[in-house]
Amino acid sequence: MWEIKIQDRIARWGKEMTIFRKVPNGYEVLNTDFQTVDTVTDGASALDKHIFNLDPEVFEALVNAIHKDYKPSEGKFTEGKLEATQSHLSDLRQLLKLK
């Protein structure tokens, strides 16, 4: 399973992102061309050589695009529940002639 590590850039303003997965002999790390993969065998610190540097605007655009077009595979799914609750309350108001 692929993992994504995002952390604050210490030396500059922005974020650093690394995309990797554990394999028996180390890690496979996605290169910055988003097409090729390197196998890293000398520990997790070698992942730092495969960092995508994202300025704040690019990072915000990435997060917004993911949030808009994709649902999380884990975590809370409260957004859909809230919409369903609001729809249910609207139906109840109509049935009870409160609206």
N, CA and C atoms as a LAMMPS dump frame, in Angstrom:
ITEM: TIMESTEP
0
ITEM: NUMBER OF ATOMS
297
ITEM: BOX BOUNDS ff ff ff
-5.0000000000000000e+02 5.0000000000000000e+02
-5.0000000000000000e+02 5.0000000000000000e+02
-5.0000000000000000e+02 5.0000000000000000e+02
ITEM: ATOMS id mol type element x y z
1 1 1 N 0.838 -1.173 0
2 1 2 C 0 0 0
3 1 3 C 0.892 1.249 0
4 2 1 N 0.559 2.177 -0.878
5 2 2 C 1.31 3.426 -0.947
6 2 3 C 0.989 4.306 0.253
7 3 1 N 1.99 5.019 0.731
8 3 2 C 1.833 5.971 1.825
9 3 3 C 2.33 7.333 1.354
10 4 1 N 1.775 8.372 1.943
11 4 2 C 2.21 9.733 1.635
12 4 3 C 2.581 10.416 2.938
13 5 1 N 3.791 10.925 2.991
14 5 2 C 4.268 11.661 4.17
15 5 3 C 4.336 13.136 3.789
16 6 1 N 3.631 13.971 4.548
17 6 2 C 3.648 15.417 4.32
18 6 3 C 4.116 16.079 5.604
19 7 1 N 5.073 16.97 5.47
20 7 2 C 5.565 17.68 6.654
21 7 3 C 5.928 19.106 6.286
22 8 1 N 5.987 19.949 7.291
23 8 2 C 6.382 21.337 7.072
24 8 3 C 7.839 21.394 6.64
25 9 1 N 8.122 22.278 5.707
26 9 2 C 9.487 22.524 5.288
27 9 3 C 10.148 23.416 6.317
28 10 1 N 11.225 22.988 6.881
29 10 2 C 11.876 23.744 7.949
30 10 3 C 12.595 24.974 7.395
31 11 1 N 13.359 24.815 6.332
32 11 2 C 14.183 25.903 5.819
33 11 3 C 13.402 26.929 5.005
34 12 1 N 12.248 26.508 4.444
35 12 2 C 11.473 27.406 3.593
36 12 3 C 10.001 27.331 3.959
37 13 1 N 9.237 28.226 3.383
38 13 2 C 7.789 28.255 3.595
39 13 3 C 7.168 27.225 2.657
40 14 1 N 6.381 26.288 3.171
41 14 2 C 5.714 25.317 2.321
42 14 3 C 5.681 23.941 2.951
43 15 1 N 5.449 22.946 2.121
44 15 2 C 5.344 21.564 2.574
45 15 3 C 6.275 20.686 1.756
46 16 1 N 6.658 19.57 2.359
47 16 2 C 7.416 18.538 1.677
48 16 3 C 6.555 17.283 1.641
49 17 1 N 6.522 16.608 0.485
50 17 2 C 5.708 15.414 0.347
51 17 3 C 6.563 14.292 -0.235
52 18 1 N 6.457 13.111 0.357
53 18 2 C 7.134 11.92 -0.137
54 18 3 C 6.088 10.832 -0.304
55 19 1 N 6.135 10.114 -1.435
56 19 2 C 5.196 9.036 -1.715
57 19 3 C 6.006 7.74 -1.795
58 20 1 N 5.668 6.762 -0.953
59 20 2 C 6.477 5.55 -0.844
60 20 3 C 5.632 4.362 -0.406
61 21 1 N 6.222 3.181 -0.518
62 21 2 C 5.613 1.978 0.047
63 21 3 C 6.712 1.027 0.478
64 22 1 N 6.419 0.281 1.525
65 22 2 C 7.358 -0.694 2.091
66 22 3 C 7.366 -1.938 1.216
67 23 1 N 8.534 -2.406 0.884
68 23 2 C 8.723 -3.662 0.157
69 23 3 C 9.718 -4.497 0.959
70 24 1 N 9.832 -5.796 0.689
71 24 2 C 10.695 -6.65 1.507
72 24 3 C 12.14 -6.169 1.664
73 25 1 N 12.699 -5.539 0.641
74 25 2 C 14.106 -5.126 0.727
75 25 3 C 14.296 -3.636 1.007
76 26 1 N 13.257 -2.945 1.471
77 26 2 C 13.373 -1.516 1.779
78 26 3 C 12.1 -0.769 1.453
79 27 1 N 12.233 0.263 0.605
80 27 2 C 11.093 1.076 0.193
81 27 3 C 11.13 1.293 -1.313
82 28 1 N 9.955 1.381 -1.922
83 28 2 C 9.83 1.897 -3.27
84 28 3 C 9.359 3.332 -3.121
85 29 1 N 10.032 4.251 -3.809
86 29 2 C 9.745 5.677 -3.661
87 29 3 C 9.429 6.257 -5.029
88 30 1 N 8.293 6.959 -5.116
89 30 2 C 7.899 7.591 -6.363
90 30 3 C 8.797 8.792 -6.623
91 31 1 N 9.331 8.863 -7.824
92 31 2 C 10.183 9.986 -8.197
93 31 3 C 9.344 11.206 -8.537
94 32 1 N 9.989 12.334 -8.603
95 32 2 C 9.28 13.586 -8.83
96 32 3 C 8.7 13.707 -10.24
97 33 1 N 8.996 12.756 -11.136
98 33 2 C 8.353 12.755 -12.453
99 33 3 C 6.995 12.049 -12.408
100 34 1 N 6.622 11.5 -11.244
101 34 2 C 5.364 10.789 -11.008
102 34 3 C 5.207 9.545 -11.881
103 35 1 N 6.285 9.072 -12.511
104 35 2 C 6.18 7.92 -13.394
105 35 3 C 7.132 6.8 -13.03
106 36 1 N 8.266 7.124 -12.483
107 36 2 C 9.258 6.098 -12.173
108 36 3 C 9.386 5.928 -10.67
109 37 1 N 9.867 4.74 -10.297
110 37 2 C 10.006 4.378 -8.892
111 37 3 C 11.434 3.942 -8.641
112 38 1 N 12.014 4.392 -7.544
113 38 2 C 13.326 3.921 -7.1
114 38 3 C 13.131 3.002 -5.909
115 39 1 N 13.994 2 -5.8
116 39 2 C 14.001 1.153 -4.611
117 39 3 C 15.114 1.643 -3.704
118 40 1 N 14.763 1.927 -2.469
119 40 2 C 15.701 2.461 -1.488
120 40 3 C 15.899 1.386 -0.424
121 41 1 N 17.157 1.008 -0.195
122 41 2 C 17.425 -0.057 0.775
123 41 3 C 18.184 0.414 2.002
124 42 1 N 18.616 1.672 2.008
125 42 2 C 19.46 2.127 3.112
126 42 3 C 18.693 2.924 4.168
127 43 1 N 17.454 2.567 4.406
128 43 2 C 16.71 3.16 5.516
129 43 3 C 15.783 4.278 5.118
130 44 1 N 14.934 4.645 6.084
131 44 2 C 13.908 5.662 5.843
132 44 3 C 14.511 7.026 5.555
133 45 1 N 15.704 7.31 6.03
134 45 2 C 16.304 8.623 5.781
135 45 3 C 16.572 8.839 4.298
136 46 1 N 16.717 7.768 3.525
137 46 2 C 16.934 7.888 2.087
138 46 3 C 15.681 8.386 1.375
139 47 1 N 14.531 8.305 2.028
140 47 2 C 13.299 8.821 1.439
141 47 3 C 13.393 10.322 1.216
142 48 1 N 14.202 10.999 2.001
143 48 2 C 14.323 12.453 1.9
144 48 3 C 14.885 12.911 0.561
145 49 1 N 15.492 12.015 -0.199
146 49 2 C 16.034 12.378 -1.507
147 49 3 C 14.937 12.425 -2.573
148 50 1 N 13.723 12.016 -2.227
149 50 2 C 12.617 11.934 -3.174
150 50 3 C 11.466 12.817 -2.712
151 51 1 N 11.775 14.057 -2.424
152 51 2 C 10.784 14.968 -1.847
153 51 3 C 10.192 15.87 -2.928
154 52 1 N 8.874 16.008 -2.887
155 52 2 C 8.175 16.987 -3.698
156 52 3 C 8.051 18.239 -2.838
157 53 1 N 8.613 19.351 -3.272
158 53 2 C 8.494 20.604 -2.536
159 53 3 C 7.268 21.348 -3.039
160 54 1 N 6.354 21.645 -2.141
161 54 2 C 5.096 22.303 -2.501
162 54 3 C 4.995 23.647 -1.799
163 55 1 N 4.858 24.717 -2.584
164 55 2 C 4.648 26.006 -1.937
165 55 3 C 3.222 26.041 -1.393
166 56 1 N 2.898 26.968 -0.503
167 56 2 C 1.587 26.963 0.161
168 56 3 C 0.399 26.973 -0.804
169 57 1 N 0.494 27.721 -1.897
170 57 2 C -0.624 27.778 -2.844
171 57 3 C -0.839 26.448 -3.556
172 58 1 N 0.243 25.792 -3.942
173 58 2 C 0.138 24.496 -4.611
174 58 3 C -0.411 23.457 -3.645
175 59 1 N 0.068 23.469 -2.407
176 59 2 C -0.413 22.521 -1.413
177 59 3 C -1.908 22.717 -1.156
178 60 1 N -2.337 23.973 -1.031
179 60 2 C -3.754 24.26 -0.806
180 60 3 C -4.602 23.787 -1.992
181 61 1 N -4.12 24.017 -3.205
182 61 2 C -4.848 23.573 -4.398
183 61 3 C -4.948 22.049 -4.447
184 62 1 N -3.884 21.366 -4.072
185 62 2 C -3.883 19.902 -4.038
186 62 3 C -4.899 19.378 -3.034
187 63 1 N -4.89 19.932 -1.831
188 63 2 C -5.824 19.509 -0.789
189 63 3 C -7.263 19.781 -1.213
190 64 1 N -7.525 20.951 -1.791
191 64 2 C -8.873 21.289 -2.235
192 64 3 C -9.352 20.355 -3.343
193 65 1 N -8.479 20.036 -4.295
194 65 2 C -8.856 19.131 -5.389
195 65 3 C -9.162 17.735 -4.866
196 66 1 N -8.357 17.247 -3.953
197 66 2 C -8.593 15.914 -3.38
198 66 3 C -9.883 15.909 -2.582
199 67 1 N -10.098 16.925 -1.78
200 67 2 C -11.305 16.993 -0.952
201 67 3 C -12.561 17.082 -1.815
202 68 1 N -12.483 17.816 -2.906
203 68 2 C -13.643 18.011 -3.772
204 68 3 C -13.994 16.751 -4.552
205 69 1 N -13.005 16.071 -5.087
206 69 2 C -13.247 14.986 -6.028
207 69 3 C -13.147 13.576 -5.451
208 70 1 N -12.618 13.416 -4.267
209 70 2 C -12.407 12.08 -3.719
210 70 3 C -12.871 12.013 -2.277
211 71 1 N -13.457 10.896 -1.91
212 71 2 C -13.861 10.657 -0.526
213 71 3 C -12.741 9.902 0.178
214 72 1 N -12.51 10.163 1.446
215 72 2 C -11.437 9.469 2.153
216 72 3 C -11.742 7.985 2.312
217 73 1 N -10.68 7.168 2.285
218 73 2 C -10.858 5.732 2.463
219 73 3 C -10.917 5.364 3.937
220 74 1 N -10.579 6.3 4.793
221 74 2 C -10.668 6.06 6.234
222 74 3 C -11.023 7.362 6.924
223 75 1 N -11.46 7.258 8.15
224 75 2 C -11.8 8.457 8.901
225 75 3 C -13.289 8.66 8.985
226 76 1 N -13.676 9.856 9.385
227 76 2 C -15.086 10.173 9.59
228 76 3 C -15.733 10.624 8.292
229 77 1 N -16.952 10.194 8.07
230 77 2 C -17.704 10.574 6.89
231 77 3 C -18.888 11.429 7.326
232 78 1 N -18.608 12.547 7.964
233 78 2 C -19.67 13.374 8.533
234 78 3 C -20.344 14.26 7.498
235 79 1 N -19.665 14.569 6.399
236 79 2 C -20.231 15.483 5.415
237 79 3 C -21.533 14.926 4.84
238 80 1 N -21.544 13.684 4.409
239 80 2 C -22.755 13.069 3.87
240 80 3 C -23.828 12.897 4.915
241 81 1 N -23.426 12.615 6.146
242 81 2 C -24.394 12.445 7.229
243 81 3 C -25.109 13.759 7.525
244 82 1 N -24.379 14.853 7.49
245 82 2 C -24.986 16.154 7.75
246 82 3 C -26.011 16.498 6.68
247 83 1 N -25.671 16.259 5.429
248 83 2 C -26.61 16.525 4.338
249 83 3 C -27.868 15.672 4.478
250 84 1 N -27.708 14.41 4.836
251 84 2 C -28.856 13.522 5.008
252 84 3 C -29.726 13.985 6.167
253 85 1 N -29.105 14.43 7.251
254 85 2 C -29.852 14.919 8.409
255 85 3 C -30.644 16.169 8.052
256 86 1 N -30.021 17.079 7.318
257 86 2 C -30.716 18.298 6.908
258 86 3 C -31.904 17.982 5.997
259 87 1 N -31.715 17.04 5.098
260 87 2 C -32.799 16.633 4.204
261 87 3 C -33.945 16.004 5.005
262 88 1 N -33.577 15.171 5.967
263 88 2 C -34.576 14.521 6.819
264 88 3 C -35.368 15.561 7.62
265 89 1 N -34.686 16.536 8.191
266 89 2 C -35.359 17.594 8.956
267 89 3 C -36.293 18.415 8.069
268 90 1 N -35.866 18.677 6.853
269 90 2 C -36.714 19.412 5.918
270 90 3 C -37.99 18.622 5.602
271 91 1 N -37.85 17.316 5.398
272 91 2 C -39.017 16.462 5.148
273 91 3 C -39.96 16.457 6.342
274 92 1 N -39.394 16.377 7.549
275 92 2 C -40.224 16.376 8.765
276 92 3 C -40.989 17.696 8.905
277 93 1 N -40.322 18.799 8.599
278 93 2 C -40.996 20.099 8.69
279 93 3 C -42.198 20.156 7.73
280 94 1 N -42.022 19.609 6.55
281 94 2 C -43.115 19.592 5.58
282 94 3 C -44.26 18.693 6.055
283 95 1 N -43.917 17.522 6.595
284 95 2 C -44.938 16.594 7.085
285 95 3 C -45.712 17.18 8.265
286 96 1 N -45.017 17.887 9.123
287 96 2 C -45.643 18.477 10.306
288 96 3 C -46.206 19.861 10.013
289 97 1 N -46.101 20.288 8.79
290 97 2 C -46.597 21.583 8.335
291 97 3 C -46.017 22.736 9.151
292 98 1 N -44.739 22.614 9.445
293 98 2 C -44.028 23.68 10.144
294 98 3 C -43.385 24.634 9.151
295 99 1 N -43.501 24.348 7.92
296 99 2 C -42.831 25.145 6.889
297 99 3 C -43.796 25.525 5.811
